[in-house]
């Protein structure tokens, strides 16, 4: 390794070490007694939440040291962006429970109204459109949803088998834990499932594709990047692409359903409600009306308000990334087919990355510092299926849907409605 490559590798190691102090979700998690107290008071009293003190100065000093070593190359610019994200994440963590937490959250994760690359579309507009479509289907028999009759212990057993098959000796351990911010969370060495959570058969396959093949797979691939260990770090700068890739995996494997999509959309709508000033109880009542389950409604609302202000105006915007990231990842995949750049596909799995890093990652791979991913999801390995789907999807993108809609509206106006 030459002197320049060694410098880049050393900085990547330093950033990785700094990132290890940033564990945001654990820091802003709520103990179970907050939920118990909320229901004890008949859902009429706002939760009272406090967060541990976090001193960001050590992280800030490490980042400042890195920034002093940076040059003006594209790789240095990439490393500088990673440094800024880590510094802002540390500052956000230190501001939990204040309005400043929301300001950093919005910068790191975005907000529902932020425009996408076309300058017009937003995750909020997708959530609203999907909500309207679901409402329009209310009179149609879509069939009963699957029974959620699988316990966390049963799912854990299936997950263990799946990760051992996918990752061999690198497979993470699978645990069932009492308290968790979601039904499941995954990292490179462990997957945790929340005790008491109930799952459907579809949920199990969805978790394998979302948590194992994406979150675990990219973490393991990043950990094998010995020259660029930063790619093994989970931080806010990569969350949008990581979650977008994971949700895309649900679509491409056929494990996404209307209930799951509505949950993702509702999270975005709940965040926007809080930004507009709704407090915890108002957003909770919105979720109660949506899910008809008070415990689940509380958990959905907690996701919006954790780290932010309970009285409204300053939520945690992380859950915006699911739809935002999905739109970005799907469009990127279509673009690499349309521009004949399928060579960039493996870069999506080489570690924890952001889409905007693709040019510099390609350069690092060209220079021999970035390794090919060791683990790739089955749907991405089967390029014949993936590329045929993306080619078709890319073609559809060029069609003037307004004219198509007018044509088929006229056609369907002549067709009587059927009551089958």
C-alpha positions in Angstrom: 0.0 0.0 0.0 1.4 3.4 -1.0 1.6 6.4 1.3 -1.6 8.0 0.0 -3.6 4.8 0.3 -2.3 4.3 3.8 -3.4 7.8 4.8 -6.9 7.1 3.5 -7.1 3.8 5.4 -5.8 5.4 8.6 -8.4 8.1 8.5 -11.1 5.5 7.8 -10.0 3.6 10.9 -10.1 6.8 12.9 -13.6 7.7 11.8 -14.8 4.2 12.5 -13.6 4.5 16.1 -15.3 7.8 16.5 -18.6 6.4 15.1 -18.6 3.7 17.8 -19.6 6.3 20.4 -22.8 7.2 18.4 -25.5 4.8 19.4 -28.5 7.0 19.0 -31.5 4.6 19.2 -30.3 3.1 22.5 -29.7 6.5 23.9 -33.2 7.7 23.2 -35.1 4.5 23.9 -38.0 4.7 26.4 -38.3 2.3 29.4 -41.4 0.2 29.6 -42.8 2.1 32.6 -43.4 5.1 30.4 -45.9 3.1 28.4 -47.4 1.6 31.5 -47.9 5.1 33.1 -49.5 6.4 29.9 -52.2 3.8 30.0 -52.5 4.0 33.8 -53.6 7.6 33.2 -56.1 6.6 30.6 -54.1 8.1 27.7 -54.9 11.6 28.9 -51.4 12.7 30.2 -48.4 13.4 28.1 -45.5 11.0 28.8 -42.7 12.4 30.9 -39.3 11.4 29.3 -35.8 12.2 30.3 -32.6 11.1 28.5 -29.1 10.3 29.9 -26.5 13.0 29.5 -24.1 12.5 26.6 -20.9 14.6 26.3 -20.0 15.0 22.6 -16.6 16.6 23.1 -14.5 13.5 22.6 -16.2 12.7 19.2 -15.9 16.3 18.1 -12.2 16.3 18.9 -11.6 13.1 16.9 -13.5 14.6 14.0 -11.5 17.8 14.2 -8.3 15.8 14.1 -9.5 13.9 11.0 -10.6 17.2 9.2 -7.1 18.6 9.8 -5.6 15.7 7.8 -7.9 16.0 4.8 -6.8 17.1 1.4 -8.8 18.2 -1.6 -9.3 14.9 -3.5 -12.7 13.3 -4.1 -11.8 10.7 -1.5 -10.9 13.4 1.0 -14.3 15.1 0.4 -16.0 11.7 1.0 -14.2 11.3 4.3 -15.0 14.8 5.2 -18.7 14.2 4.7 -18.5 11.1 6.9 -16.7 13.2 9.6 -19.5 15.9 9.5 -22.2 13.3 9.8 -20.5 11.7 12.9 -20.0 15.1 14.5 -23.6 16.1 13.9 -24.8 12.7 15.2 -22.9 13.3 18.4 -24.4 16.8 18.8 -27.9 15.4 18.1 -27.4 12.7 20.7 -26.3 15.4 23.2 -29.4 17.4 22.5 -32.0 14.7 23.2 -35.2 16.2 24.5 -34.7 19.6 23.0 -35.7 21.4 19.8 -32.1 21.2 18.6 -32.4 17.5 18.5 -35.0 17.9 15.7 -32.8 20.4 13.8 -30.0 17.8 13.7 -32.4 15.0 13.0 -33.8 16.9 10.0 -30.3 17.5 8.7 -29.2 13.9 9.1 -32.4 12.0 8.1 -34.4 14.6 6.1 -38.1 15.5 6.6 -41.3 14.4 4.8 -41.5 17.5 2.6 -37.8 17.4 1.4 -37.7 17.1 -2.4 -36.1 14.1 -4.1 -33.7 14.3 -7.0 -36.5 15.3 -9.4 -37.0 18.5 -7.3 -40.8 17.8 -6.9 -41.5 14.3 -5.4 -41.3 13.9 -1.6 -41.8 11.0 0.8 -44.8 12.9 2.1 -46.5 13.0 -1.3 -45.9 9.2 -1.7 -47.4 8.5 1.8 -50.4 10.7 1.0 -50.9 9.1 -2.4 -50.7 5.6 -0.9 -53.0 6.5 1.9 -55.6 7.8 -0.7 -55.2 4.6 -2.8 -55.8 2.4 0.3 -58.9 4.4 1.3 -60.3 4.0 -2.3 -60.0 0.2 -1.8 -62.0 0.2 1.4 -65.0 -1.3 -0.3 -63.1 -4.1 -2.0 -62.5 -7.5 -0.4 -58.7 -7.8 -0.4 -58.9 -11.0 1.6 -58.2 -11.5 5.3 -54.6 -10.7 6.5 -52.5 -13.5 7.7 -52.8 -14.5 11.3 -50.0 -13.2 13.5 -49.6 -16.5 15.2 -45.8 -16.8 15.3 -44.1 -16.0 18.5 -40.7 -14.2 18.8 -39.1 -17.5 19.9 -40.5 -19.3 16.8 -39.3 -16.6 14.5 -35.9 -16.6 16.2 -35.5 -20.3 15.4 -36.3 -19.6 11.7 -34.0 -16.6 11.6 -31.1 -18.7 13.0 -31.5 -21.2 10.3 -31.7 -18.5 7.6 -28.6 -16.6 8.7 -26.5 -19.7 9.1 -27.4 -20.6 5.5 -26.7 -17.1 4.2 -23.6 -16.2 6.2 -22.1 -19.5 7.4 -19.5 -18.9 10.2 -20.1 -15.2 10.0 -23.8 -15.6 10.9 -25.0 -13.3 13.8 -26.6 -14.7 16.9 -30.3 -14.3 17.2 -31.8 -13.2 20.6 -35.2 -12.6 22.0 -35.1 -9.5 24.3 -37.7 -7.9 26.6 -37.4 -4.3 25.4 -36.7 -3.1 21.8 -37.5 0.0 19.8 -39.0 -2.2 17.0 -40.1 -5.8 16.6 -36.7 -6.6 15.2 -33.3 -4.9 15.0 -30.2 -6.3 13.3 -26.4 -5.7 13.4 -23.4 -7.6 12.2 -23.1 -9.8 15.3 -26.7 -10.1 16.5 -30.3 -9.9 15.6 -32.8 -9.1 18.3 -36.5 -9.8 18.4 -38.9 -8.2 20.9 -40.4 -10.7 23.3 -44.2 -10.6 23.1 -44.2 -9.5 19.5 -46.4 -11.7 17.2 -45.5 -12.3 13.5 -47.2 -13.7 10.4 -45.5 -16.1 8.0 -45.0 -13.1 5.6 -43.4 -11.2 8.4 -40.8 -13.9 8.9 -39.7 -13.9 5.2 -39.8 -10.1 5.2 -37.5 -9.9 8.2 -35.1 -12.4 6.6 -34.9 -10.2 3.5 -34.9 -6.8 5.3 -32.9 -7.4 8.4 -30.7 -10.4 7.5 -29.9 -10.1 3.8 -29.6 -6.3 3.9 -28.7 -4.9 7.3 -26.6 -7.9 8.4 -25.2 -8.5 5.0 -24.0 -5.0 4.4 -22.6 -4.8 7.9 -20.6 -8.0 7.4 -19.4 -6.8 4.0 -18.3 -3.6 5.6 -16.4 -5.4 8.4 -14.4 -7.2 5.7 -13.2 -3.9 4.2 -9.9 -4.0 6.0 -8.7 -0.8 4.3 -11.9 1.1 4.7 -13.5 -0.1 8.1 -15.7 3.0 8.1 -17.9 1.0 5.6 -18.8 -1.3 8.5 -20.2 1.5 10.7 -23.9 2.2 11.0 -24.4 5.9 11.2 -27.1 8.5 10.2 -25.3 9.3 6.9 -26.1 5.8 5.5 -29.5 5.2 7.0 -31.5 6.5 4.2 -29.9 4.3 1.6 -29.7 1.3 3.9 -33.4 1.4 4.8 -34.4 2.2 1.3 -32.4 -0.8 0.1 -34.1 -3.0 2.7 -37.6 -1.9 1.8 -36.8 -2.4 -1.9 -35.8 -5.9 -0.9 -39.2 -6.5 0.5 -40.8 -5.4 -2.8 -38.5 -7.3 -5.1 -39.0 -10.5 -3.1 -42.8 -10.2 -2.9 -42.9 -9.9 0.9 -44.3 -6.3 0.9 -48.0 -6.1 1.5 -50.6 -3.4 1.8 -50.5 -3.4 5.7 -46.7 -3.0 5.8 -46.8 -0.2 3.2 -49.5 1.5 5.2 -47.4 1.3 8.3 -44.4 2.9 6.5 -46.7 5.6 5.1 -48.3 6.3 8.5 -44.9 6.9 10.0 -44.3 9.6 7.5 -47.7 11.2 8.1 -47.2 11.0 11.9 -43.9 12.8 11.6 -45.4 15.5 9.5 -48.2 15.9 12.1 -45.7 16.4 14.8 -43.7 18.9 12.8 -46.9 20.8 12.2 -47.4 21.0 16.0 -49.4 17.9 17.0 -48.4 16.6 20.5 -47.9 13.0 21.6 -51.6 12.4 22.5 -52.9 13.8 19.1 -50.5 11.6 17.1 -51.3 8.7 19.3 -55.1 9.1 18.6 -54.3 9.2 14.9 -52.5 5.9 15.2 -55.2 4.3 17.3 -57.6 5.1 14.5 -55.3 3.5 12.0 -54.2 0.3 13.7 -57.0 -0.3 16.2 -54.5 -1.6 18.7 -53.6 0.8 21.6 -50.2 -0.8 22.4 -49.1 -0.7 18.8 -50.4 2.9 18.4 -48.3 3.8 21.4 -45.2 2.2 19.9 -45.8 3.9 16.6 -46.1 7.3 18.3 -43.1 6.7 20.5 -41.0 6.2 17.3 -42.0 9.7 16.2 -41.4 11.5 19.5 -38.3 9.7 21.0 -35.5 12.2 21.4 -37.8 15.1 20.4 -40.3 17.3 22.2 -43.5 15.6 23.5 -45.6 18.7 23.1 -45.0 18.8 19.3 -43.1 20.7 16.7 -39.8 18.8 17.0 -40.0 15.1 16.3 -37.4 12.4 15.4 -37.5 12.2 11.6 -35.6 8.9 11.1 -38.7 7.0 10.0 -38.9 9.3 7.0 -36.0 7.4 5.5 -38.0 4.3 4.6 -40.1 5.8 1.8 -37.5 8.5 0.9 -34.8 5.8 0.7 -37.0 3.4 -1.3 -37.7 6.1 -3.9 -34.0 6.9 -4.3 -32.8 3.3 -4.4 -35.4 2.2 -6.9 -34.7 5.2 -9.2 -30.9 4.5 -8.9 -31.4 0.9 -9.9 -33.5 1.9 -12.9 -30.8 4.5 -13.8 -27.9 2.0 -13.8 -29.9 -0.2 -16.3 -30.9 2.8 -18.5 -27.3 4.1 -18.6 -25.6 0.7 -18.9 -23.8 1.0 -15.6 -24.8 -2.3 -14.0 -21.1 -2.6 -13.0 -22.1 -0.3 -10.1 -24.7 -2.7 -8.6 -22.3 -4.6 -6.3 -21.2 -1.2 -4.7 -24.6 -1.1 -3.1 -23.7 -4.1 -0.9 -20.0 -3.5 -0.2 -20.8 -2.0 3.2 -22.9 0.7 4.8 -23.0 3.3 2.1 -24.9 6.3 0.9 -26.1 6.5 -2.8 -24.3 9.8 -3.3 -21.0 8.0 -2.5 -21.2 5.8 -5.6 -18.6 7.8 -7.6 -15.9 7.8 -4.9 -16.6 4.1 -4.0 -16.1 3.3 -7.6 -12.8 5.1 -7.6 -11.8 3.3 -4.4 -12.7 -0.1 -6.0 -10.7 0.9 -9.1 -7.7 1.7 -6.9 -7.9 -1.6 -5.1 -8.9 -0.2 -1.7 -12.5 -1.4 -1.9 -13.3 -5.1 -2.0 -16.2 -6.8 -3.7 -19.0 -7.7 -1.3 -18.8 -11.2 0.1 -22.5 -11.5 0.7 -25.2 -10.4 -1.8 -28.9 -11.0 -1.4 -30.4 -13.8 -3.5 -32.5 -11.4 -5.5 -29.4 -9.3 -6.4 -27.4 -12.4 -7.3 -30.1 -13.4 -9.8 -29.3 -10.7 -12.3 -31.5 -12.2 -15.0 -34.6 -11.5 -13.0 -33.5 -8.2 -11.4 -32.3 -6.6 -14.6 -35.4 -7.7 -16.6 -37.6 -6.1 -13.9 -35.5 -2.9 -13.8 -35.4 -2.6 -17.6 -39.2 -2.8 -17.8 -39.6 -0.4 -14.8 -37.2 2.0 -16.5 -39.2 1.9 -19.7 -42.4 2.6 -17.9 -40.8 5.7 -16.4 -40.7 7.3 -19.8 -44.4 6.9 -20.5 -46.7 9.9 -20.2 -49.0 8.5 -17.5 -51.4 11.4 -17.7 -52.4 10.4 -21.3 -52.5 6.8 -20.3 -54.8 7.7 -17.4 -57.2 9.7 -19.6 -57.4 6.8 -22.1 -58.2 4.1 -19.5 -60.6 6.4 -17.6 -62.6 6.7 -20.7 -62.4 3.0 -21.3 -63.5 2.1 -17.8 -66.3 4.7 -17.8 -68.1 2.4 -20.3 -67.6 -0.7 -18.0 -70.2 -1.3 -15.4 -68.9 -2.0 -11.9 -69.0 -5.6 -10.8 -70.0 -6.9 -7.4 -68.0 -10.1 -7.3 
